[in-house]
């Protein structure tokens, strides 16, 4: 169906051309727009290592459900470890900020500034500002990892629910097959007695 092509980036779509770049709303019929799941891939750097937060790993269906459940704990453990590393780096950056801020505050105070003026002066020091920016970046990484782990939790809930529904369907199908066979056998036995 020509109206369902979504990919418009040169890395994913070999037919992509800059002059032909279209909006998703132009490519997808309005009735299908709600059924498209967004694909997000974020790369964050923690301690010199790149961590890929890819929501396509959270996708599963009836066929891939077993593999998903088998690998779920491994991925959860991996991202939990990376979260712990990110929180440790954040704590270290907060410590560095406190040391830099205290040093700048002390210098301003020794220069004869009031408490408020010394605090304001310390906060605008270049190295203190840079340390604060690093804290903001580290907090963002921690938040991204926490949110990704929440998504894994939700995917686990969905997988458990889907697995339960599949088992119920299989039980229902199996019951129909077993009872159908039993009914035929009972009729054979009853039919022999009647004869």
KEKE-3310 file (N, C-alpha, C; in steps of 0.2 Angstrom, whole numbers, plus 5000, padded with zeros to 4 digits):
npx = (5004:5004:5002:5008:5022:5034:5047:5059:5072:5089:5098:5090:5080:5082:5077:5075:5075:5082:5074:5062:5057:5044:5031:5025:5011:5007:5011:5005:4989:4975:4968:4977:4987:4986:4990:5003:5018:5029:5047:5061:5077:5090:5106:5117:5131:5141:5153:5163:5158:5146:5129:5115:5098:5085:5069:5064:5068:5059:5048:5037:5029:5016:5024:5038:5037:5042:5056:5058:5054:5064:5076:5073:5076:5090:5092:5086:5095:5107:5103:5100:5113:5119:5112:5115:5129:5128:5121:5131:5141:5134:5133:5147:5149:5141:5148:5160:5155:5151:5163:5170:5161:5161:5174:5175:5165:5171:5183:5176:5170:5181:5186:5178:5164:5146:5136:5126:5130:5143:5138:5131:5142:5150:5142:5142:5155:5166:5171:5162:5150:5151:5153:5140:5132:5137:5132:5118:5117:5121:5111:5101:5104:5103:5089:5084:5088:5081:5068:5068:5070:5058:5050:5054:5048:5035:5034:5036:5025:5015:5019:5018:5004:5000:5005:4998:4985:4987:4990:4977:4970:4975:4972:4958:4957:4964:4955:4943:4948:4951:4939:4931:4937:4934:4920:4917:4923:4916:4903:4906:4908:4895:4888:4892:4886:4873:4871)
npy = (4994:5011:5022:5019:5020:5025:5028:5041:5044:5045:5034:5024:5022:5017:5024:5037:5054:5071:5081:5075:5073:5069:5073:5063:5063:5065:5053:5043:5036:5044:5035:5025:5031:5031:5018:5016:5012:5022:5023:5024:5028:5031:5036:5036:5042:5034:5035:5034:5023:5019:5018:5011:5015:5007:5006:4997:4984:4981:4976:4963:4947:4934:4924:4927:4929:4919:4920:4934:4934:4926:4933:4945:4947:4948:4960:4969:4968:4972:4986:4990:4990:4999:5010:5011:5014:5027:5034:5034:5042:5054:5057:5059:5070:5079:5080:5086:5098:5104:5105:5114:5125:5128:5132:5144:5152:5153:5161:5173:5177:5179:5190:5200:5200:5200:5186:5183:5190:5183:5170:5172:5177:5166:5156:5161:5159:5153:5139:5133:5135:5127:5114:5113:5112:5100:5092:5093:5087:5074:5070:5070:5059:5049:5050:5046:5033:5027:5029:5021:5009:5008:5007:4994:4987:4989:4982:4969:4967:4967:4957:4946:4946:4944:4931:4924:4925:4919:4906:4903:4903:4892:4882:4882:4878:4866:4859:4859:4850:4839:4835:4834:4822:4813:4813:4807:4794:4790:4789:4779:4768:4768:4766:4753:4745:4747:4740)
npz = (5000:4995:5004:5016:5019:5030:5034:5032:5032:5026:5030:5033:5023:5007:4996:4998:4996:4997:4992:4991:5004:5015:5026:5040:5041:5028:5022:5028:5029:5038:5046:5049:5057:5071:5074:5072:5079:5089:5085:5095:5097:5108:5111:5125:5134:5146:5158:5147:5140:5127:5128:5122:5121:5115:5110:5102:5106:5115:5109:5105:5100:5098:5094:5096:5110:5120:5118:5121:5135:5140:5138:5145:5158:5157:5150:5158:5170:5164:5161:5173:5180:5172:5176:5189:5188:5182:5192:5201:5195:5194:5208:5210:5202:5208:5220:5216:5211:5223:5230:5222:5222:5236:5237:5229:5235:5248:5244:5239:5251:5259:5252:5257:5255:5257:5264:5254:5243:5241:5238:5226:5218:5218:5212:5199:5194:5182:5182:5191:5185:5174:5181:5186:5174:5170:5180:5177:5165:5169:5177:5168:5160:5170:5172:5160:5159:5170:5165:5154:5160:5167:5156:5152:5163:5160:5148:5152:5160:5150:5142:5151:5152:5139:5137:5147:5141:5129:5134:5139:5127:5121:5130:5128:5115:5115:5124:5116:5106:5113:5119:5108:5102:5112:5113:5101:5103:5114:5107:5098:5107:5114:5103:5099:5110:5108:5097)
capx = (5000:5009:5002:5010:5029:5035:5054:5061:5079:5094:5101:5085:5076:5086:5073:5074:5079:5080:5068:5056:5056:5037:5029:5022:5004:5006:5012:5001:4982:4973:4965:4982:4991:4986:4992:5010:5022:5035:5053:5065:5084:5094:5113:5120:5138:5142:5159:5166:5154:5140:5123:5109:5092:5082:5063:5062:5069:5053:5043:5036:5022:5015:5030:5044:5036:5047:5063:5058:5054:5071:5081:5071:5080:5097:5092:5085:5101:5111:5102:5101:5120:5121:5109:5120:5135:5126:5120:5138:5144:5130:5135:5154:5149:5138:5153:5165:5152:5151:5170:5171:5157:5163:5181:5173:5162:5176:5187:5172:5169:5188:5186:5174:5157:5141:5134:5122:5135:5148:5135:5130:5148:5153:5138:5144:5162:5166:5171:5156:5144:5153:5151:5133:5130:5138:5127:5112:5118:5121:5104:5097:5106:5100:5082:5083:5089:5075:5062:5069:5068:5050:5047:5055:5043:5028:5034:5036:5018:5012:5021:5014:4997:4999:5007:4992:4980:4989:4989:4970:4967:4978:4968:4952:4958:4965:4949:4939:4951:4951:4932:4928:4939:4931:4913:4917:4925:4910:4898:4908:4907:4888:4885:4893:4882:4866:4870)
capy = (5000:5016:5027:5017:5021:5030:5030:5046:5046:5042:5028:5018:5021:5019:5028:5043:5060:5077:5085:5071:5072:5071:5072:5057:5064:5064:5046:5038:5038:5046:5030:5021:5035:5029:5011:5016:5013:5026:5020:5029:5025:5036:5034:5040:5040:5034:5033:5032:5018:5021:5014:5012:5014:5006:5004:4991:4978:4980:4973:4955:4945:4927:4920:4929:4929:4915:4923:4940:4933:4923:4939:4951:4948:4950:4967:4973:4968:4977:4993:4992:4991:5006:5016:5012:5018:5034:5037:5035:5047:5060:5058:5062:5077:5084:5082:5091:5105:5106:5108:5121:5131:5130:5136:5150:5155:5155:5166:5179:5179:5182:5197:5205:5200:5197:5179:5183:5192:5178:5165:5174:5177:5159:5153:5163:5157:5148:5132:5131:5135:5121:5109:5113:5109:5093:5089:5093:5081:5067:5069:5068:5052:5045:5050:5042:5025:5026:5029:5015:5003:5008:5004:4987:4984:4989:4977:4963:4966:4966:4950:4941:4946:4941:4924:4921:4925:4913:4899:4902:4901:4885:4877:4881:4874:4859:4856:4857:4845:4833:4833:4831:4815:4809:4812:4802:4788:4788:4787:4772:4763:4767:4763:4745:4742:4747:4735)
capz = (5000:4994:5009:5023:5020:5035:5035:5028:5033:5021:5033:5033:5017:5001:4991:5001:4992:5001:4989:4992:5011:5016:5033:5041:5040:5021:5020:5032:5030:5045:5050:5051:5061:5078:5074:5071:5086:5088:5086:5098:5099:5111:5113:5130:5136:5153:5159:5141:5136:5124:5130:5117:5123:5109:5112:5098:5110:5120:5105:5105:5098:5101:5091:5100:5117:5124:5118:5124:5142:5142:5138:5148:5165:5155:5148:5164:5174:5161:5161:5180:5181:5169:5180:5195:5186:5180:5198:5205:5191:5196:5214:5210:5199:5213:5225:5213:5211:5230:5232:5218:5224:5242:5236:5226:5240:5253:5241:5239:5258:5261:5249:5261:5252:5262:5262:5248:5237:5240:5235:5219:5215:5218:5207:5192:5192:5176:5183:5195:5180:5170:5185:5187:5168:5170:5184:5174:5160:5172:5180:5162:5159:5175:5171:5154:5161:5174:5161:5150:5165:5168:5150:5152:5167:5157:5143:5156:5162:5144:5140:5156:5151:5133:5138:5150:5136:5124:5137:5139:5120:5119:5134:5125:5109:5117:5127:5111:5102:5117:5120:5101:5101:5117:5111:5095:5106:5118:5103:5096:5113:5115:5097:5099:5115:5105:5091)
cpx = (5004:5008:5005:5018:5030:5042:5056:5068:5084:5097:5096:5081:5081:5083:5072:5078:5077:5074:5062:5054:5048:5036:5025:5014:5003:5007:5008:4993:4980:4971:4971:4987:4992:4989:5000:5014:5028:5042:5058:5072:5088:5101:5115:5127:5139:5148:5163:5163:5148:5135:5118:5103:5087:5075:5061:5063:5063:5047:5043:5029:5022:5021:5036:5043:5041:5054:5063:5058:5061:5076:5079:5075:5087:5097:5091:5091:5106:5110:5102:5108:5122:5118:5113:5126:5133:5124:5127:5141:5141:5133:5142:5153:5146:5144:5158:5162:5152:5158:5171:5167:5159:5170:5179:5170:5167:5181:5183:5171:5176:5189:5182:5167:5153:5140:5131:5126:5140:5145:5134:5137:5151:5149:5140:5151:5161:5166:5165:5150:5145:5151:5144:5130:5131:5134:5120:5112:5118:5114:5099:5098:5103:5092:5080:5083:5083:5069:5062:5068:5061:5047:5048:5050:5037:5028:5033:5028:5014:5013:5018:5007:4996:5000:5001:4986:4981:4988:4981:4967:4969:4974:4961:4952:4959:4959:4944:4941:4950:4943:4929:4930:4935:4924:4913:4919:4919:4904:4900:4906:4899:4885:4886:4888:4875:4865:4869)
cpy = (5006:5021:5025:5018:5027:5033:5035:5048:5042:5035:5022:5017:5023:5023:5035:5048:5066:5080:5081:5070:5074:5070:5066:5057:5063:5057:5041:5040:5039:5040:5025:5025:5033:5022:5011:5017:5017:5022:5025:5025:5031:5033:5039:5037:5040:5031:5030:5026:5021:5016:5016:5010:5013:5003:4998:4984:4976:4977:4966:4954:4938:4923:4921:4930:4926:4918:4930:4939:4930:4928:4945:4952:4950:4957:4971:4973:4973:4984:4995:4994:4998:5012:5017:5016:5025:5038:5039:5041:5054:5062:5062:5069:5082:5085:5087:5098:5108:5109:5114:5126:5133:5134:5143:5155:5158:5161:5173:5181:5182:5189:5202:5205:5198:5190:5179:5185:5186:5172:5166:5174:5170:5155:5155:5162:5152:5141:5129:5130:5128:5114:5108:5110:5102:5089:5088:5087:5075:5066:5067:5061:5047:5044:5046:5034:5023:5025:5023:5009:5002:5005:4996:4983:4984:4983:4970:4962:4964:4959:4945:4941:4943:4933:4921:4920:4919:4906:4898:4900:4894:4880:4876:4877:4867:4856:4854:4851:4838:4830:4831:4824:4811:4808:4807:4795:4785:4785:4780:4767:4762:4764:4755:4742:4742:4742:4728)
cpz = (5000:5000:5015:5024:5025:5035:5030:5029:5028:5024:5033:5027:5011:4995:4993:4997:4996:4998:4990:4999:5012:5023:5034:5039:5032:5018:5022:5032:5037:5049:5052:5056:5068:5079:5074:5078:5084:5089:5089:5099:5102:5113:5119:5132:5143:5155:5153:5137:5133:5126:5125:5120:5117:5111:5107:5101:5114:5116:5105:5102:5101:5099:5095:5107:5121:5124:5122:5132:5144:5142:5142:5154:5163:5154:5154:5169:5171:5162:5169:5182:5178:5173:5186:5194:5185:5187:5202:5201:5193:5203:5214:5207:5204:5219:5222:5213:5218:5232:5228:5220:5231:5242:5234:5231:5246:5250:5241:5246:5261:5258:5252:5259:5258:5259:5255:5242:5236:5237:5228:5215:5214:5212:5200:5190:5186:5177:5187:5190:5176:5174:5186:5180:5168:5175:5181:5168:5163:5175:5174:5160:5164:5174:5165:5155:5165:5170:5157:5154:5166:5162:5149:5157:5164:5152:5146:5158:5156:5142:5145:5154:5144:5133:5142:5145:5131:5127:5138:5133:5119:5123:5131:5119:5110:5120:5121:5107:5106:5118:5113:5100:5106:5115:5105:5098:5110:5113:5100:5101:5114:5109:5097:5104:5112:5100:5093)
residu = (UNK:UNK:UNK:UNK:UNK:UNK:UNK:UNK:UNK:UNK:UNK:UNK:UNK:UNK:UNK:UNK:UNK:UNK:UNK:UNK:UNK:UNK:UNK:UNK:UNK:UNK:UNK:UNK:UNK:UNK:UNK:UNK:UNK:UNK:UNK:UNK:UNK:UNK:UNK:UNK:UNK:UNK:UNK:UNK:UNK:UNK:UNK:UNK:UNK:UNK:UNK:UNK:UNK:UNK:UNK:UNK:UNK:UNK:UNK:UNK:UNK:UNK:UNK:UNK:UNK:UNK:UNK:UNK:UNK:UNK:UNK:UNK:UNK:UNK:UNK:UNK:UNK:UNK:UNK:UNK:UNK:UNK:UNK:UNK:UNK:UNK:UNK:UNK:UNK:UNK:UNK:UNK:UNK:UNK:UNK:UNK:UNK:UNK:UNK:UNK:UNK:UNK:UNK:UNK:UNK:UNK:UNK:UNK:UNK:UNK:UNK:UNK:UNK:UNK:UNK:UNK:UNK:UNK:UNK:UNK:UNK:UNK:UNK:UNK:UNK:UNK:UNK:UNK:UNK:UNK:UNK:UNK:UNK:UNK:UNK:UNK:UNK:UNK:UNK:UNK:UNK:UNK:UNK:UNK:UNK:UNK:UNK:UNK:UNK:UNK:UNK:UNK:UNK:UNK:UNK:UNK:UNK:UNK:UNK:UNK:UNK:UNK:UNK:UNK:UNK:UNK:UNK:UNK:UNK:UNK:UNK:UNK:UNK:UNK:UNK:UNK:UNK:UNK:UNK:UNK:UNK:UNK:UNK:UNK:UNK:UNK:UNK:UNK:UNK:UNK:UNK:UNK:UNK:UNK:UNK)
# end
